[in-house]
Amino acid sequence: MATVHVTPNLQRHVATETASAKGGTVHEVLHSYFEQYPTLRGYVLEDGGSLRKHMAIFVDGSVIHDRIKLSDPVSVNGEVYIMQSLSGG
């Protein structure tokens, strides 16, 4: 199973921990992780299931490409990081 990590700034709003989640795509892994931590879903995804504008997801150190369907592959031992993007000037 993949390992999902959530940055501390998100953990201030929603109590989560690093946990294993099953799935072969980002969508499947997030669905599995959100079963454990359902409150986090609203912080990460839009109502339609796409990634929120100011969120970023990395798989094995690379940012995902599909922010709409979250179809990027995740290996069995993959590392998924969920974090907020920073913006401003």
Secondary structure, 3 states (H helix, E strand, C coil): CEEEEECHHHHCCCCCCCEEECCCEHHHHHHHHHHHCHHHHHHHECCCCCECCCEEEEECCEECCCCCCCCCECCCCCEEEEEECCCCC
